[in-house]
Amino acid sequence: MKELHEKIIQDGKVLSNDVLKVDAFLNHQIDPPLMQAIGEEFAARFKEDGITKILTIESSGIAPAMMTGLIIGTPVVFARKKKSLTMSDHLFTSSVHSFTKKETNEISVSKDFLQKGDKVLLMDDFLANGQAVLGLLDIIEQAEAELVGVGIVIEKGFQPGGAMIREKGIRVESLAIIQSLEDGKVTFANGESN
Ligand code: 5GP
């Protein structure tokens, strides 16, 4: 997606050979017109699929998921990383290991907001090792809901998550696929670079 590629080149910061910082538009400060364009793009890609719910994970998946939900016209549910005292045990839970943060979080979704019969678009900001997506897939299975596909804003194609999820026969739509962050440079899978 052209606007996203341009934004990554302009404002993304390569922290190491495998971490891209996008605090300027996605992970800390949020760029609403870009989020709207992202929402329109996902809505166009999944418009024929009868989605009834979008599932993401707090916090950085919420902005793109929210814009997509607004355009498709579905609710957006985000998995919580900390259990709320008011949520008790009426929950689906799974665990997600973050290689970037080197921690494992228990994630949870209330049984009120995900049910059998839901057709779910799973979304996240990044796809790296695929652990966040696996945790959300586990929750969709527990709910006996139907997975339609996975929508990712930025996929790091040189890490194994994308291949692992696609090998399961799952449709993954990524708006930017990064092939390499080597030498402080962003190279996209389509050959563009800064
Ligand atoms: P995975 O579970 O696929 O390994 O990683 C996905 C999660 O890790 C994303 O939700 C995102 O929060 C975080 N993440 C992974 N790699 C990066 C990165 O290069 N930059 C940023 N900003 N977040 C990342």
Boltz pocket constraint, residues with backbone or C-beta under 6 A from the ligand:
constraints:
  - pocket:
      binder: B
      contacts: [[A, 18], [A, 19], [A, 20], [A, 21], [A, 22], [A, 27], [A, 60], [A, 97], [A, 98], [A, 99], [A, 100], [A, 124], [A, 125], [A, 126], [A, 127], [A, 128], [A, 129], [A, 130], [A, 131], [A, 132], [A, 133], [A, 156], [A, 161]]
      max_distance: 6.0
